[in-house]
């Protein structure tokens, strides 16, 4: 039965998004597609359609999928053999997340869950920063050869290459100086990064490596925490690997609340996957751009749903960090991160 997954039930959830699980798209020509489709219909086989035109968030709208609890229960039972005992919707930006407890009388152990805590639930340490960098590098290596044609056309407002679209949402910023700051960041990112986009190595990335999505466990010494997993692949997309590092670096800086900590995260990443000198130079633009996305889209999402305080998590610390990075220490930040990494790596005990 696992091989009979299709996109019918998922497509019904939202007309704006189409999902297909466990299938390869037919990438041949249109004529060939029509011919193959006819053959498949004669053989009563499922026809896989090419990915639809991408839909991204527009001002004044919401692209949250139209999902009921019954839809969620049906999907979990069909795809994973899980019967729900309790279900609660969690807060989110433009997707839908749920906390689910299995019905104890109908437990089917098809999934392996990793016990632990989320990154943001524990005090951050230099060791944990280093660990998070190492884990992201390992995740990137694992995704490097993964490909799917759906990602060739997939677009999301949260992709860094979509930073220009952020201008459509700047009206939510009432502070003129902050609006000007974000406009400067967008323009600089377009000039220094987007104009060189085809020179960067592209691959499938997680796209949202942050403290809310990283699972940690206590190390064997019972004192330090280590990263053991990552969740929420809803922002997975095809982008420069550089963007993945920049996004992860952004949230580590927010969690640590200081710019110097970024060097320790990068030291962990480069232990597994060294970065070219020019890649490291461009990271500061990626961090500024991601902060701008988080701050503007958080303010926008809150403006259309004032009960969703989750989207304001980065606001206070985020504005402090973006102003310090962009206005005060931008020219020296590369040296700051390099010195911080070297200092950490030369310590006798990490």
Secondary structure, DSSP 8 states (H G I E B T S, - for coil): -GGG--SHHHHHH-TT-----S-----S-HHHHHHHHHHHHHTT--------------TT--------HHHHHHHHHHHH---EEEEEEE--SSS-EEEEEE-GGG----S-----EEGGGS---HHHHHHHHHHHHHHHHHHTT---GGGGT---TTSGGGGGGGGGGGGG---HHHHHHHHHHHHHHHHHTGGGGGGS-EEEE-S---TTSEEEEE-TTSSSEEEEEE---TT-EEEEHHHHHHHHHHHHHHHHTSGGGHHHHHHHHHHHS---HHHHHHHHHHHHHHHHHHHHHHHHHHHH-TT-GGGGTTHHHHHHHHHIIIIISTTTHHHHHHHHHHHHHTSS--
